[in-house]
Amino acid sequence: MNVINKDIPAVLLNDVSVNLELSFNTIATFYQQRDLLYIGKPHRLRFSALIYITQGEGYHFVDYKRYQLKPGTLLTLGKHQVHHFSEHCSVEGYVISFSNDFLHSGGDDPYQEVMATAVEEVNCITETANNLGGLFDQIGQEYHREGSSYKDEIIRNLMRALMLKEIVPNYQALCNNTNLCQKNINYHALKKYIEKVFSQRPSVGEVAKIMGKSIKQLDKIAKDYSGRSVKELIDDRVLLEAKRLLAFSQYSILDISLQLGFKEATNMTKFFRRHTSLTPKDFRDLCRTNVAKRVS
């Protein structure tokens, strides 16, 4: 008896390389390495990735947003995001798959959290620096170099240069306050904790207690940085996961409701409609007729 996998197909970092920290491939090689996942099939990443387009055109989807591709486009994908290229997309370029830990310089790294957050939040940069392709070439050369005692450290520094030169500034432009983007460790810790527990739908009081803050203090951190309250950040993450599962998994709406901490499917329906004006079923139907981008 065949068991149908209802979940969103996932790719692990060790699926792409014996090096568990970083892998460098062409786009074609990256997808040739997997039997089940192809360039047009939605899949969830269990690592972070950068995709640099050198030739060709098409579209790329990250969760529910569509991005147009052209030479020089840089895609940034964070852990847990669902992405895929359009079915008839024909592009060439590079894929760097990596663990966020690989980027850390060790000790008290002031850029650790902002780099990890930037990869998840930016997703697409269409106007990149003219020399960005050269930086990818350098990373590729070092990755394939034999016998280098300093290979990992050289690649780490090149990756940090890429992040801090191109991706973090684009992320800072999205923030209310550039200084907060870089320095508010408390906010990054809050987002990290929400990522860990959102499916339990904790109260703001429970989150504040774990983080050693009052509700008022935690809300101020969230609002100063993002313009959103802690409750809104939790709801945003629950809603995002609900959309991902409705669009890309084969779970029933009841199964999804239970996974996301709702006692009954009707409770999730009320929550989903309040935030999107659609029922979960309506959203799933729209996704399956390839118009999900209209309801992002």
N, C-alpha and C positions, 0 to 999 in steps of 0.2 A: 504493500500500500504506500503510495507516494504521499509525503507530507508537504503541504504547500506552505512556503515561507511567506507569512503575511507582512513581515517587517520591511522597512526600507533597506535595500541592499547597502552594505557598509564596506568601506575599504580601510584596512589597517595599514599602518606605515610599514610593517614588516611583510606586507603583501608585495611591496614594490622593490625592496632591497634587503640584503642581509645586513646592511648598515641601518640600525634602528633609529638613528638620529636625523639623517638627511639623505635624500636621494635626488640625483639630477638626471633627467631624461629629456629626449625630444617628446613632443606631444604624441607622435605616432608610436614611439617605443613604449611610452607609458601605457597606452591602451592595448597594445599588442600583448602586454604581459598578463592580461587577465582574460579569462575565458567567458566570464558571465557578464562583465561590465564593459559596455562599449561607449563610444563617445556621446551618443544621444540618449543613453539610459540614465535617469536620475539615480544618484547614489549619495550616500552620506559619508563624509570624511571623518576619520578618527585621528586626523592630524591636520596641520596647517599646510597651505600650498600657495605658491606663486606661479602664475601661468603668463608667459610673455609671448605675444603674437608677433611673428616676424613676417609672415606672408598669409594672404587669403582674407576672406571676409565671411561673416555669418553672425549668428547670435549665440549668446551664452546666458543661461538662467541660473541665478543664485536664489534659492528658495522661490520667491514669487516675483522677482524682478528680472526683467529682460535687458540685456546689455548688447549693444551693437559692437562688433569686433572689426578691427582694421589693423594693419601693421603698426606696431608701437603701443598697442593696448596692453595694459598690465592688469590682470585679474588677481585679486587677493581673496583667499578662502580660509576661513577659520574652522577650527575643530567643531564638529557636529553639524556644519552647514550642509545643505543638500544642493547639489548643482548638476548641470549637464549642458552640453552643447546642443544647439538645434539639430534636428535630424539630418539636414542636408548641409551642415556646416563643413566647410573645407578650409582648414587653417593649418599652418605650420608654426612651430615655435618650441619653447622650452617649458618644462614643468619642474619646479623644485618642491619636493615634498619634505616636510621637516617637523620635528618635535619643537614646540616652543622653548623647551629647556635647552635646545642646542644653541639658541641665540644668546643665552646668558653669559656674561663675562666672568661670573663668579663673585662671591661676596655680596656686598650691598650694591646691586646693579640698579641705578636710578631709572633706567629705561626699560626694565623687564616687563612691567605690566602694561605700559603704554604701547609697546611693540605688539604684544599679544592682542590687545584690544583693537589696535589699528587694523590688523589683518582681518578681523571679523567685521569691522564697521565700514571699511572703505569699499571693498569688493570690486570696484572697477575704476581705473584711471585711464582716460583716453588720451590725454595730452601729457606724455611723459618726457623726461629729459632726453636730449638727442643722443647722449652717451650711455643710456640705460642698457641698450643691447650689448655694448662693449663690456659692461659690468657682468651681465649674464654669461658672456663668453669667457670672462676671467674665472668665474665660479666653475663653469664647465671644465675649463682647462685644469684647474686645481683638483677638481673631483676625479678626473681621469688620470692625473699624474701618478706615476709609480714611484715608490721609494722615498716619498717626502716625509721627513720626520715631523714637519709642522703643518701638515695638510689640513687637519681639522681646525687648527687655530687660524690659518690663513682664510679658509672658507668661512669660519665664524665671523671674522672681521669684515670680509666682503659682504656677507649677509647683513650684518649690522649697518654697514654703510648704505646698502640698498634700502633697508628699512628706514633709517634716520634721514636719508637724503630725499626719498620719494614718498614713502607710504605714511610715515608719521606726520609730516607736514600736511598732507591731504586730510588726514584724520583730524588734526588740530583745526583745520578750516571748518570742519563740521561742528566743532564744539562751541559752546557759549563763551568759553574763556580758555585761551591757549595755555595759560599757566596751570589751570586746573587739569587740563588734559595730561600734562606731564607729571604734576606733583601730587595730585590727590590720591594717595595710596589707599585711603579709606574707601573711596568710591570703587576702585578696582577690586578691593577685597569684597565689597558688597556685591558687585556683579558676579564675582567668582563664586560666592556663597549661594546666590540666587540660582546660578547655573547648576549647582549641586543639588538643591532641594526644591526647585520650582514645582516638580511633579507632585510634591506633598502639599502644595498650596499653603505654605505656612502663613501665619498672621504676621503683621509688621512687628508686633510685640515680641513674638518668638525670635524673629531675625535680630531685633535690637538686643535682646538678652544674650544671644550667642555672640554677638559682635561687641558686647560690652559698652553699648551706647544707649542713651534714652531714645524713645521714638522721635522726639523732637530733633535731637541731634542728627539721627540717621536720615530723617526726612530733609533736613537742611543740606546735608552732604549730597543727597540724591538730586535735590532741586537745583542747588548751586551748579552742579556739574552737568546735569542732563535736562533740567527743566521738568522732570518727572518725579512724582513721589515714589516712595518705596513700594507702596501698594500698586502703583501703575507699572513699575518696573517688573514686579512679579507677574502681574496680569499680562504684560507685553510678552514675557517669556512663555507663559502658558499658552497664549494665543498663537505665538509663532510655532510652537510644537504641535498644537492642534492642527494648524494649517498644513504643516509638513506631513503629519500622519494621514490627514484626510486626502491630501493630494497624491502622495507617493507610496502609501502603504496599502495593504489589503485588509487591515483590521476593520471590524465593524465599528459603527459610531459608539455603541455601548462599550466595546473593548477600549476605544480611545478615551472615553469618558473615565473609565476606571483607572487607566494608566495615568491620567492627569489629575487624579485626586477628587473627582466628582463622584458622589455616591449614586447618582442616577443620571442617565443620558439626558433627561429633561433639564437638569441643572446646567450641563454643558451647553445645551441648546440655548438657554436663556443668556448665559455668559457670552457665547459666540455671537448671538444676534445683537446683544447690547454693544459689542465692539465693532461689528462689521455690517449690521443691518441684514445679514443673511443667516439662514440656518446652516448647520454643518452639512446637511444633505445638499442644500443648494450650492454651497461652496464646492463640495466634492464633484457635483455634476458639472459645474463650470470648469473645474480643473480638467475633467475628463473630456471636455469638448475643446480643450486647448485655448481657453480664454481666461485662465486664472490671473494673468497679468493685469486684467482690468479691475480686479478686486483686491489688489495688494495694498 
